[in-house]
Amino acid sequence: MQELELTWGQLVRIWWAVFWRWLILNNFTAGMLGAIVGIPLLIIGHREWVRPDSWILATLIAYIPSAVIALRLAFKARYKGFRIATVAAEAEPQS
């Protein structure tokens, strides 16, 4: 397998692939979490528990899973002229 030196252009494409996927997944997951928790709380009358800044907590809870999924999707994507792959490190010679 030929190993390529990562260029700035490739790095930006990889970053963008991870970022936009994460942005969509995180916002969707946080919104769903907010709706699943917030709507029942409003229905049963606990309005004081549903605060306008509750989206911060929902976003933080959704952050890690959505980031991992976005990274996995970016690893599976194909880019112009390259793809991301993991390669086993060469064994160090024994002394």
C-alpha positions in Angstrom: 0.0 0.0 0.0 1.4 3.4 -1.0 1.5 5.9 1.9 0.8 9.5 0.8 2.0 12.6 2.6 -1.0 14.5 3.7 -1.4 17.9 2.0 -3.2 20.9 3.4 -5.9 20.5 0.8 -6.5 16.9 1.8 -6.5 17.8 5.4 -9.1 20.5 4.8 -11.3 18.0 2.8 -11.1 15.5 5.7 -11.9 18.2 8.3 -14.9 19.4 6.3 -16.1 15.8 5.8 -16.1 15.3 9.5 -17.4 18.7 10.5 -20.5 18.9 8.3 -21.5 15.3 9.3 -21.0 16.1 12.9 -22.9 19.4 12.7 -25.9 17.7 11.2 -25.8 14.7 13.5 -25.2 16.7 16.6 -28.0 19.2 16.0 -30.5 16.5 15.0 -29.6 14.3 18.1 -29.7 17.3 20.5 -33.0 18.5 19.0 -34.5 15.0 19.3 -33.2 14.7 22.9 -34.6 18.1 23.7 -38.0 17.1 22.3 -38.1 13.7 23.9 -37.3 15.2 27.3 -38.8 18.7 27.0 -42.3 18.0 25.6 -43.3 15.5 28.3 -42.0 17.9 31.0 -44.1 20.7 29.5 -47.2 18.5 29.3 -47.0 17.4 32.9 -46.5 21.0 34.0 -42.8 21.2 35.0 -42.2 24.4 33.0 -39.4 25.5 35.4 -37.3 22.4 34.3 -37.5 23.4 30.6 -35.3 26.4 30.3 -34.3 28.2 27.2 -30.6 27.3 27.8 -31.4 23.5 28.1 -30.1 23.1 24.5 -26.6 23.4 25.9 -27.0 20.3 28.0 -28.7 18.4 25.1 -25.8 19.4 22.8 -23.2 18.3 25.2 -24.9 14.9 25.7 -25.2 14.5 22.0 -21.7 15.8 21.2 -19.5 12.7 21.7 -21.7 10.1 20.0 -22.4 12.3 17.0 -18.7 13.2 16.7 -17.7 9.5 16.7 -20.3 8.6 14.1 -19.3 11.6 11.9 -15.7 10.5 12.1 -16.6 6.9 11.2 -18.6 8.2 8.2 -15.8 10.4 7.1 -13.4 7.4 7.3 -15.7 5.4 5.0 -16.0 8.2 2.4 -13.9 8.4 -0.7 -12.1 11.6 -1.6 -10.7 12.9 -4.9 -7.5 11.0 -5.3 -7.3 9.3 -1.9 -9.2 7.6 0.9 -8.5 7.4 4.7 -7.2 4.1 5.9 -5.7 2.7 9.0 -2.4 0.8 8.6 -0.8 -1.5 11.1 2.4 0.0 12.5 5.5 -1.9 11.5 6.8 -4.1 14.3 9.9 -2.6 16.0 13.0 -4.7 15.6 13.9 -6.6 18.7 17.3 -5.8 20.3 
